[in-house]
């Protein structure tokens, strides 16, 4: 469990670092728009942000799965944790 908790902490730090970079990218896009940069250049940056968000989403989901697994062991309720995970995934796909 300790290793899994360390893995979750590492994932959290990675996700936060990625989000800060994404925030900087979005500010850069705002600046580009404000400065009247070419649409093609702006769209390249938007695509980069989308890709970065997709990668961060994968890490967030991975961390959530790890937490569900850990909680299913500690609470003795694997079915409840499984249902929470399925709901999260379904809401994410539908949203």
TORKOL-4160 file (C-alpha; in steps of 0.2 Angstrom, whole numbers, padded with zeros to 4 digits, m for minus):
95
<pt num="1" X="0000" Y="0000" Z="0000"/>
<pt num="2" X="0014" Y="0012" Z="0004"/>
<pt num="3" X="0021" Y="0010" Z="m0014"/>
<pt num="4" X="0004" Y="0013" Z="m0021"/>
<pt num="5" X="0002" Y="0029" Z="m0010"/>
<pt num="6" X="0019" Y="0035" Z="m0016"/>
<pt num="7" X="0014" Y="0032" Z="m0034"/>
<pt num="8" X="m0002" Y="0042" Z="m0031"/>
<pt num="9" X="0008" Y="0056" Z="m0024"/>
<pt num="10" X="0020" Y="0056" Z="m0039"/>
<pt num="11" X="0005" Y="0056" Z="m0051"/>
<pt num="12" X="m0002" Y="0070" Z="m0042"/>
<pt num="13" X="0014" Y="0080" Z="m0043"/>
<pt num="14" X="0015" Y="0076" Z="m0062"/>
<pt num="15" X="m0003" Y="0081" Z="m0065"/>
<pt num="16" X="m0001" Y="0098" Z="m0056"/>
<pt num="17" X="0015" Y="0102" Z="m0065"/>
<pt num="18" X="0006" Y="0098" Z="m0082"/>
<pt num="19" X="m0009" Y="0109" Z="m0077"/>
<pt num="20" X="0003" Y="0123" Z="m0073"/>
<pt num="21" X="0011" Y="0121" Z="m0090"/>
<pt num="22" X="m0006" Y="0120" Z="m0098"/>
<pt num="23" X="m0011" Y="0136" Z="m0089"/>
<pt num="24" X="0004" Y="0144" Z="m0097"/>
<pt num="25" X="0000" Y="0138" Z="m0114"/>
<pt num="26" X="m0018" Y="0145" Z="m0113"/>
<pt num="27" X="m0011" Y="0162" Z="m0107"/>
<pt num="28" X="0000" Y="0161" Z="m0122"/>
<pt num="29" X="m0015" Y="0158" Z="m0134"/>
<pt num="30" X="m0024" Y="0172" Z="m0126"/>
<pt num="31" X="m0009" Y="0183" Z="m0129"/>
<pt num="32" X="m0007" Y="0177" Z="m0147"/>
<pt num="33" X="m0026" Y="0181" Z="m0150"/>
<pt num="34" X="m0024" Y="0198" Z="m0142"/>
<pt num="35" X="m0009" Y="0202" Z="m0153"/>
<pt num="36" X="m0018" Y="0197" Z="m0169"/>
<pt num="37" X="m0007" Y="0181" Z="m0173"/>
<pt num="38" X="m0012" Y="0170" Z="m0188"/>
<pt num="39" X="m0026" Y="0158" Z="m0185"/>
<pt num="40" X="m0016" Y="0144" Z="m0190"/>
<pt num="41" X="m0003" Y="0148" Z="m0177"/>
<pt num="42" X="m0016" Y="0149" Z="m0163"/>
<pt num="43" X="m0024" Y="0133" Z="m0168"/>
<pt num="44" X="m0007" Y="0124" Z="m0167"/>
<pt num="45" X="m0006" Y="0130" Z="m0149"/>
<pt num="46" X="m0024" Y="0125" Z="m0146"/>
<pt num="47" X="m0021" Y="0108" Z="m0152"/>
<pt num="48" X="m0006" Y="0107" Z="m0141"/>
<pt num="49" X="m0016" Y="0111" Z="m0126"/>
<pt num="50" X="m0029" Y="0098" Z="m0130"/>
<pt num="51" X="m0016" Y="0085" Z="m0132"/>
<pt num="52" X="m0008" Y="0090" Z="m0115"/>
<pt num="53" X="m0026" Y="0089" Z="m0107"/>
<pt num="54" X="m0029" Y="0072" Z="m0114"/>
<pt num="55" X="m0012" Y="0066" Z="m0107"/>
<pt num="56" X="m0016" Y="0074" Z="m0090"/>
<pt num="57" X="m0034" Y="0066" Z="m0090"/>
<pt num="58" X="m0026" Y="0049" Z="m0092"/>
<pt num="59" X="m0015" Y="0052" Z="m0077"/>
<pt num="60" X="m0029" Y="0058" Z="m0067"/>
<pt num="61" X="m0039" Y="0043" Z="m0071"/>
<pt num="62" X="m0025" Y="0031" Z="m0067"/>
<pt num="63" X="m0023" Y="0039" Z="m0050"/>
<pt num="64" X="m0042" Y="0037" Z="m0047"/>
<pt num="65" X="m0041" Y="0019" Z="m0052"/>
<pt num="66" X="m0027" Y="0017" Z="m0039"/>
<pt num="67" X="m0037" Y="0025" Z="m0026"/>
<pt num="68" X="m0052" Y="0015" Z="m0029"/>
<pt num="69" X="m0042" Y="m0001" Z="m0028"/>
<pt num="70" X="m0034" Y="0005" Z="m0012"/>
<pt num="71" X="m0051" Y="0010" Z="m0004"/>
<pt num="72" X="m0059" Y="m0007" Z="m0009"/>
<pt num="73" X="m0046" Y="m0016" Z="0001"/>
<pt num="74" X="m0047" Y="m0004" Z="0016"/>
<pt num="75" X="m0066" Y="m0003" Z="0016"/>
<pt num="76" X="m0069" Y="m0021" Z="0011"/>
<pt num="77" X="m0081" Y="m0015" Z="m0002"/>
<pt num="78" X="m0074" Y="m0019" Z="m0019"/>
<pt num="79" X="m0091" Y="m0018" Z="m0027"/>
<pt num="80" X="m0095" Y="m0001" Z="m0021"/>
<pt num="81" X="m0078" Y="0005" Z="m0027"/>
<pt num="82" X="m0081" Y="m0003" Z="m0044"/>
<pt num="83" X="m0098" Y="0005" Z="m0045"/>
<pt num="84" X="m0090" Y="0022" Z="m0041"/>
<pt num="85" X="m0076" Y="0019" Z="m0055"/>
<pt num="86" X="m0089" Y="0014" Z="m0068"/>
<pt num="87" X="m0100" Y="0030" Z="m0064"/>
<pt num="88" X="m0084" Y="0041" Z="m0066"/>
<pt num="89" X="m0080" Y="0033" Z="m0082"/>
<pt num="90" X="m0098" Y="0034" Z="m0089"/>
<pt num="91" X="m0100" Y="0052" Z="m0083"/>
<pt num="92" X="m0083" Y="0056" Z="m0092"/>
<pt num="93" X="m0088" Y="0048" Z="m0108"/>
<pt num="94" X="m0106" Y="0055" Z="m0108"/>
<pt num="95" X="m0100" Y="0072" Z="m0103"/>
